[in-house]
Amino acid sequence: MNGWHRKMSKKNNELMQARIQRVVDAINLKEPDRVPVIPQMNPHFVSNQAGLTQKQVWYNGGKNLRATIKVLRQYDWDLYPGVSQCGFGHFYDVLEIQNFKWPGAKDPNSRLPDNRPFQAVEGEWMKADEYEECLEDPTGFFLRKIVAKQNLGLAAFEKFPGVDKFAFMGSGMDLAAAFLIDKDFLKMVRKINWYKLKLLPLLITQKPYKRKMESLGFPLGGMGGGVYMASFDRISDSVRGMRGTMLDMRRNPEELKKLCNVLAKATLRSMDSAKSLYESDDSEGVPKICFIPLHRGANSFMNNKQFEEFYWPSLTYMMEGMIARGIIPCPFFEGGYSERLEFLADFAKKHKGKMIYWFHDIDMKQVKDMMGDSICIRGNIPASLLIMGTPQQVEDYVKQNIEDCAEGGGYLIDGAIAGIPDEAKHENVLAIERAVKKYGIYRK
């Protein structure tokens, strides 16, 4: 880590503050000096540029962080992303995670080839007839039935005492007995301690990475408010599976809505308890943005009536809770949302200058015309263009978006599918900032 602790020069500090202010102004619906560029990054863009395998990303955190600095310092952005999946392979191996596959996994059933991106494994972890049990004791149910199934290294949670065991004097005895006597619990605790030892080097590495980036004048940020999901997506991705959730809209509608509400409230409580974990990753002064990837709310998954009944209420409840906590929700509307724009515009008007809407597949001019005076919009350079297009095509696309969206402020440049795709060409990424410097200057 030698050389990672370099002190920031006055010039680089001024550069960093200017970059942060540019983003703050855009979110506040003001015109900064130019349109900000804040690309999020798919996990393996850096590894592809640096010649690392994806297995190395998952199992060699230090090497990946050094590669990240080397790659990202080539670009002139206004916010720089943190690093995801950096060394996570060790943790996943210890937990014996069943709902992911990743390169280099210890378990052959979870292992992918060394240069293959990770894959989520969807399953029906909760059956349709288990809603009542889940709603009666959500924490106990998730520990015993979901966590234990999805993480075989935590399978001892199947024996976690029920809520009835804690409802009398001396109730802690059941919990103490479970952890001190049961051999499966003791084995699990030893595994968690080993996991903690594996986690510590990564945490130590992340701090110097942040200091090094800041010393270069590169502010880190964009997720200081955490990464959370819409309740419906949590259930669809990790509890009932997509098929089960879609059937539940017909067969178990009230139970599904109740669980969405339970998870929305739990999310806000989680944000309060995990606050310091995310804030420490951002540079000082960077707005606390909460990234909310939306998986099942697009036009192709449900109609507007279903969206209004099942998806939107718990999501807006959660976002309003974030706003009340001084956090900027940034829902990422994956897929087509043209049929949802009335919902989005109405909510934006109630919370002017308090959020960012990040779009994937939408007419950005239409969005700007409908709600540009209420919401900061972000996006939406197509992944196909960054991977297969030419620098001139990228520049032309960015120019058009600036012409359509930049007037009056409230516009952030980013890619359309979670930022910069893994296979993006270096020259195409450079074309983004070149176009912004040519066409994105505000005349005052």
MIPAGU-439159 format. One record per residue (C-alpha): residue number from 1; residue in one letter; x, y, z. Coordinates in steps of 0.02 Angstrom, whole numbers. Example, Ala and Ser with C-alpha at 12.3 -4.5 7.8 and 13.67 -1.06 7.14 Angstrom:
REC   i aa   east  north     up
REC   1  a    615   -225    390
REC   2  s    684    -53    357
END
This chain:
REC   i aa   east  north     up
REC   1  m      0      0      0
REC   2  n    151    116    -10
REC   3  g    107    283    -87
REC   4  w    -78    267    -48
REC   5  h    -75    395     92
REC   6  r    -24    545    -12
REC   7  k    -92    710     52
REC   8  m   -211    803    -62
REC   9  s   -137    958   -144
REC  10  k   -229   1124   -140
REC  11  k   -262   1109   -327
REC  12  n   -336    935   -313
REC  13  n   -441    987   -164
REC  14  e   -513   1129   -267
REC  15  l   -547   1008   -410
REC  16  m   -635    889   -293
REC  17  q   -743   1024   -215
REC  18  a   -790   1089   -389
REC  19  r   -842    915   -442
REC  20  i   -948    889   -287
REC  21  q  -1031   1060   -306
REC  22  r  -1073   1021   -487
REC  23  v  -1171    867   -431
REC  24  v  -1254    957   -285
REC  25  d  -1314   1096   -401
REC  26  a  -1387    973   -526
REC  27  i  -1482    878   -392
REC  28  n  -1549   1044   -325
REC  29  l  -1613   1085   -501
REC  30  k  -1487   1224   -527
REC  31  e  -1373   1251   -675
REC  32  p  -1192   1210   -627
REC  33  d  -1045   1264   -735
REC  34  r  -1070   1108   -842
REC  35  v  -1171    948   -846
REC  36  p  -1100    825   -717
REC  37  v  -1037    653   -766
REC  38  i  -1065    523   -630
REC  39  p  -1049    349   -707
REC  40  q  -1091    202   -600
REC  41  m   -990     51   -649
REC  42  n  -1034   -129   -685
REC  43  p   -926   -240   -574
REC  44  h   -804   -300   -706
REC  45  f   -771   -150   -817
REC  46  v   -610   -116   -721
REC  47  s   -553   -297   -726
REC  48  n   -579   -306   -914
REC  49  q   -480   -145   -939
REC  50  a   -341   -200   -820
REC  51  g   -324   -378   -884
REC  52  l   -384   -461   -724
REC  53  t   -495   -614   -724
REC  54  q   -660   -601   -636
REC  55  k   -602   -734   -514
REC  56  q   -462   -615   -462
REC  57  v   -591   -479   -429
REC  58  w   -685   -597   -314
REC  59  y   -533   -666   -222
REC  60  n   -395   -534   -227
REC  61  g   -466   -372   -159
REC  62  g   -302   -278   -149
REC  63  k   -254   -314   -329
REC  64  n   -427   -261   -389
REC  65  l   -424    -98   -291
REC  66  r   -254    -51   -361
REC  67  a   -317    -91   -536
REC  68  t   -471     16   -504
REC  69  i   -365    168   -465
REC  70  k   -255    139   -618
REC  71  v   -407    126   -733
REC  72  l   -518    262   -660
REC  73  r   -385    396   -652
REC  74  q   -390    398   -843
REC  75  y   -563    478   -836
REC  76  d   -623    651   -787
REC  77  w   -786    617   -696
REC  78  d   -875    713   -559
REC  79  l   -912    567   -444
REC  80  y   -815    405   -443
REC  81  p   -892    239   -389
REC  82  g   -836    127   -250
REC  83  v   -785    -51   -286
REC  84  s   -910   -194   -280
REC  85  q   -876   -381   -257
REC  86  c   -697   -340   -211
REC  87  g   -635   -497   -124
REC  88  f   -812   -556    -88
REC  89  g   -774   -734   -145
REC  90  h   -700   -779     25
REC  91  f   -858   -720    115
REC  92  y   -974   -812     -4
REC  93  d   -874   -972     18
REC  94  v   -888   -963    208
REC  95  l  -1074   -927    201
REC  96  e  -1099  -1063     68
REC  97  i  -1220   -949    -25
REC  98  q  -1347  -1043   -130
REC  99  n  -1434   -902   -224
REC 100  f  -1278   -844   -318
REC 101  k  -1150   -922   -432
REC 102  w   -981   -838   -452
REC 103  p   -810   -869   -531
REC 104  g   -693   -975   -426
REC 105  a   -819  -1029   -295
REC 106  k   -757  -1164   -177
REC 107  d   -919  -1262   -198
REC 108  p   -926  -1340   -373
REC 109  n  -1114  -1313   -378
REC 110  s  -1088  -1125   -359
REC 111  r   -931  -1112   -466
REC 112  l   -924  -1022   -633
REC 113  p   -774  -1013   -751
REC 114  d   -637   -890   -700
REC 115  n   -692   -752   -819
REC 116  r   -881   -771   -812
REC 117  p   -987   -637   -725
REC 118  f  -1083   -687   -569
REC 119  q  -1261   -750   -586
REC 120  a  -1409   -738   -468
REC 121  v  -1502   -901   -439
REC 122  e  -1687   -870   -416
REC 123  g  -1789   -992   -315
REC 124  e  -1954  -1013   -226
REC 125  w  -1877  -1003    -52
REC 126  m  -2046   -972     29
REC 127  k  -2201  -1069    -23
REC 128  a  -2369   -986    -54
REC 129  d  -2445  -1069    100
REC 130  e  -2310   -995    215
REC 131  y  -2367   -813    205
REC 132  e  -2463   -823    369
REC 133  e  -2313   -895    463
REC 134  c  -2200   -762    388
REC 135  l  -2315   -617    430
REC 136  e  -2339   -676    610
REC 137  d  -2151   -676    646
REC 138  p  -2054   -602    499
REC 139  t  -1883   -598    583
REC 140  g  -1893   -776    648
REC 141  f  -1963   -840    484
REC 142  f  -1827   -759    379
REC 143  l  -1689   -825    493
REC 144  r  -1757  -1002    501
REC 145  k  -1830  -1023    326
REC 146  i  -1739   -901    210
REC 147  v  -1566   -861    280
REC 148  a  -1535  -1041    331
REC 149  k  -1584  -1106    157
REC 150  q  -1491   -975     57
REC 151  n  -1333   -985    164
REC 152  l  -1287  -1162    212
REC 153  g  -1148  -1094    321
REC 154  l  -1287  -1018    428
REC 155  a  -1399  -1171    424
REC 156  a  -1399  -1178    615
REC 157  f  -1522  -1032    610
REC 158  e  -1654  -1164    571
REC 159  k  -1650  -1196    759
REC 160  f  -1668  -1013    807
REC 161  p  -1796  -1002    949
REC 162  g  -1970   -941    905
REC 163  v  -2046   -781    971
REC 164  d  -2139   -881   1105
REC 165  k  -1973   -921   1188
REC 166  f  -1938   -736   1220
REC 167  a  -2106   -688   1295
REC 168  f  -2070   -724   1478
REC 169  m  -1945   -682   1616
REC 170  g  -1774   -756   1588
REC 171  s  -1810   -777   1404
REC 172  g  -1629   -749   1358
REC 173  m  -1590   -923   1424
REC 174  d  -1658  -1005   1267
REC 175  l  -1548   -899   1157
REC 176  a  -1396   -924   1268
REC 177  a  -1425  -1111   1273
REC 178  a  -1438  -1118   1084
REC 179  f  -1273  -1028   1058
REC 180  l  -1175  -1104   1202
REC 181  i  -1233  -1285   1196
REC 182  d  -1293  -1330   1022
REC 183  k  -1146  -1397    921
REC 184  d  -1215  -1331    756
REC 185  f  -1228  -1155    827
REC 186  l  -1051  -1165    895
REC 187  k   -987  -1223    726
REC 188  m  -1079  -1079    642
REC 189  v  -1003   -952    764
REC 190  r   -828  -1017    725
REC 191  k   -865   -994    540
REC 192  i   -925   -817    568
REC 193  n   -766   -777    664
REC 194  w   -663   -842    518
REC 195  y   -771   -736    401
REC 196  k   -732   -585    510
REC 197  l   -545   -615    491
REC 198  k   -566   -622    302
REC 199  l   -668   -462    304
REC 200  l   -541   -359    401
REC 201  p   -407   -348    263
REC 202  l   -538   -286    140
REC 203  l   -597   -149    258
REC 204  i   -417    -95    286
REC 205  t   -388    -91     97
REC 206  q   -545     11     59
REC 207  k   -491    157    169
REC 208  p   -324    186     81
REC 209  y   -416    170    -86
REC 210  k   -532    311    -35
REC 211  r   -387    419     25
REC 212  k   -288    388   -134
REC 213  m   -435    435   -247
REC 214  e   -468    593   -146
REC 215  s   -283    641   -153
REC 216  l   -302    642   -343
REC 217  g   -454    756   -330
REC 218  f   -577    616   -365
REC 219  p   -727    617   -247
REC 220  l   -805    449   -206
REC 221  g   -991    439   -194
REC 222  g  -1159    397   -261
REC 223  m  -1211    267   -133
REC 224  g  -1184    351     36
REC 225  g  -1367    321     74
REC 226  g  -1346    135     42
REC 227  v  -1413     11    -85
REC 228  y  -1591    -48    -53
REC 229  m  -1727   -131   -153
REC 230  a  -1913   -108   -178
REC 231  s  -2012   -227    -68
REC 232  f  -2095   -312   -216
REC 233  d  -1923   -345   -292
REC 234  r  -1855   -417   -131
REC 235  i  -1998   -541   -128
REC 236  s  -1985   -580   -313
REC 237  d  -1795   -596   -318
REC 238  s  -1758   -683   -154
REC 239  v  -1915   -752    -70
REC 240  r  -2053   -813   -187
REC 241  g  -1965   -804   -355
REC 242  m  -2035   -710   -504
REC 243  r  -2161   -845   -550
REC 244  g  -2224   -860   -372
REC 245  t  -2241   -673   -349
REC 246  m  -2334   -649   -512
REC 247  l  -2455   -787   -462
REC 248  d  -2475   -708   -290
REC 249  m  -2544   -549   -368
REC 250  r  -2692   -659   -419
REC 251  r  -2700   -791   -284
REC 252  n  -2630   -708   -126
REC 253  p  -2648   -521   -159
REC 254  e  -2679   -463     20
REC 255  e  -2538   -566     93
REC 256  l  -2418   -502    -41
REC 257  k  -2464   -321     -5
REC 258  k  -2445   -347    183
REC 259  l  -2271   -421    161
REC 260  c  -2222   -277     46
REC 261  n  -2271   -155    184
REC 262  v  -2178   -255    317
REC 263  l  -2019   -253    213
REC 264  a  -2033    -67    173
REC 265  k  -2040    -26    359
REC 266  a  -1898   -147    395
REC 267  t  -1793    -63    260
REC 268  l  -1807    106    345
REC 269  r  -1760     30    513
REC 270  s  -1612    -53    429
REC 271  m  -1557    114    356
REC 272  d  -1553    189    530
REC 273  s  -1446     48    600
REC 274  a  -1327     37    450
REC 275  k  -1308    225    426
REC 276  s  -1122    239    468
REC 277  l  -1077     88    360
REC 278  y  -1119    178    197
REC 279  e  -1081    357    245
REC 280  s   -898    316    278
REC 281  d   -875    264     96
REC 282  d   -919    436     25
REC 283  s   -809    589     17
REC 284  e   -858    731    132
REC 285  g   -989    844     56
REC 286  v  -1055    717    -69
REC 287  p  -1246    702    -61
REC 288  k  -1307    543     23
REC 289  i  -1384    453   -125
REC 290  c  -1476    288   -104
REC 291  f  -1467    175   -256
REC 292  i  -1630     78   -281
REC 293  p  -1621    -44   -429
REC 294  l  -1799    -84   -485
REC 295  h  -1818   -258   -559
REC 296  r  -2002   -299   -584
REC 297  g  -2092   -132   -602
REC 298  a  -2065   -108   -789
REC 299  n  -2203   -109   -920
REC 300  s  -2167   -289   -969
REC 301  f  -2195   -362   -795
REC 302  m  -2364   -291   -745
REC 303  n  -2500   -171   -800
REC 304  n  -2531      0   -724
REC 305  k  -2670    -63   -610
REC 306  q  -2555   -196   -537
REC 307  f  -2412    -71   -524
REC 308  e  -2522     50   -427
REC 309  e  -2588    -87   -312
REC 310  f  -2435   -196   -278
REC 311  y  -2274   -106   -326
REC 312  w  -2288     81   -305
REC 313  p  -2362    104   -128
REC 314  s  -2223     19    -28
REC 315  l  -2089     95   -141
REC 316  t  -2153    273   -118
REC 317  y  -2171    243     70
REC 318  m  -1990    189     76
REC 319  m  -1929    337    -29
REC 320  e  -2026    462     77
REC 321  g  -1943    387    230
REC 322  m  -1773    411    150
REC 323  i  -1812    592    107
REC 324  a  -1864    623    287
REC 325  r  -1693    556    340
REC 326  g  -1600    676    225
REC 327  i  -1559    541     98
REC 328  i  -1584    562    -90
REC 329  p  -1675    413   -166
REC 330  c  -1609    364   -337
REC 331  p  -1725    232   -409
REC 332  f  -1651    152   -564
REC 333  f  -1794    115   -683
REC 334  e  -1731    -41   -771
REC 335  g  -1824    -82   -931
REC 336  g  -1964     19  -1007
REC 337  y  -2061    139   -895
REC 338  s  -2154    242  -1025
REC 339  e  -2322    182   -956
REC 340  r  -2274    235   -778
REC 341  l  -2225    415   -812
REC 342  e  -2384    489   -737
REC 343  f  -2349    400   -572
REC 344  l  -2169    457   -575
REC 345  a  -2209    637   -618
REC 346  d  -2343    653   -483
REC 347  f  -2224    589   -350
REC 348  a  -2082    700   -411
REC 349  k  -2191    855   -399
REC 350  k  -2226    816   -215
REC 351  h  -2040    805   -177
REC 352  k  -1960    937   -287
REC 353  g  -1770    931   -290
REC 354  k  -1762    786   -167
REC 355  m  -1729    638   -282
REC 356  i  -1641    573   -438
REC 357  y  -1732    470   -569
REC 358  w  -1612    360   -666
REC 359  f  -1681    291   -829
REC 360  h  -1632    147   -940
REC 361  d  -1754    137  -1087
REC 362  i  -1854    298  -1105
REC 363  d  -1874    454  -1211
REC 364  m  -1770    572  -1104
REC 365  k  -1844    727  -1186
REC 366  q  -2018    669  -1139
REC 367  v  -1961    645   -960
REC 368  k  -1880    817   -955
REC 369  d  -2037    898  -1025
REC 370  m  -2151    808   -900
REC 371  m  -2052    826   -739
REC 372  g  -1886    914   -771
REC 373  d  -1936   1059   -658
REC 374  s  -1962    939   -511
REC 375  i  -1833    801   -523
REC 376  c  -1651    776   -569
REC 377  i  -1643    647   -708
REC 378  r  -1498    531   -745
REC 379  g  -1447    422   -893
REC 380  n  -1459    350  -1020
REC 381  i  -1317    306  -1138
REC 382  p  -1359    132  -1206
REC 383  a  -1243    -11  -1159
REC 384  s  -1247    -70  -1340
REC 385  l  -1176     97  -1395
REC 386  l  -1035     94  -1267
REC 387  i   -990    -85  -1315
REC 388  m  -1018    -90  -1504
REC 389  g  -1028     92  -1558
REC 390  t   -895    215  -1612
REC 391  p   -834    364  -1510
REC 392  q   -922    480  -1631
REC 393  q  -1087    389  -1607
REC 394  v  -1068    403  -1419
REC 395  e  -1027    588  -1433
REC 396  d  -1179    618  -1544
REC 397  y  -1293    527  -1422
REC 398  v  -1229    625  -1272
REC 399  k  -1245    788  -1369
REC 400  q  -1428    751  -1407
REC 401  n  -1464    708  -1226
REC 402  i  -1383    870  -1169
REC 403  e  -1488    969  -1293
REC 404  d  -1646    881  -1231
REC 405  c  -1614    877  -1044
REC 406  a  -1483   1000   -983
REC 407  e  -1577   1165   -989
REC 408  g  -1618   1230   -816
REC 409  g  -1505   1103   -730
REC 410  g  -1561    939   -654
REC 411  y  -1470    822   -773
REC 412  l  -1333    693   -737
REC 413  i  -1242    596   -873
REC 414  d  -1229    408   -847
REC 415  g  -1249    244   -939
REC 416  a  -1418    162   -963
REC 417  i  -1388     -8   -883
REC 418  a  -1311     19   -711
REC 419  g  -1183    137   -785
REC 420  i  -1030     82   -883
REC 421  p  -1053    -99   -945
REC 422  d   -917   -228   -919
REC 423  e   -873   -237  -1104
REC 424  a   -872    -49  -1139
REC 425  k   -730     15  -1249
REC 426  h   -607    133  -1166
REC 427  e   -618    256  -1311
REC 428  n   -808    259  -1298
REC 429  v   -802    299  -1112
REC 430  l   -681    442  -1151
REC 431  a   -804    503  -1283
REC 432  i   -934    535  -1146
REC 433  e   -829    664  -1056
REC 434  r   -767    739  -1220
REC 435  a   -947    769  -1273
REC 436  v   -993    845  -1105
REC 437  k   -847    967  -1114
REC 438  k   -896   1015  -1291
REC 439  y  -1084   1031  -1272
REC 440  g  -1124   1028  -1086
REC 441  i  -1056   1198  -1032
REC 442  y  -1188   1313   -959
REC 443  r  -1177   1492  -1023
REC 444  k  -1204   1616   -882
END
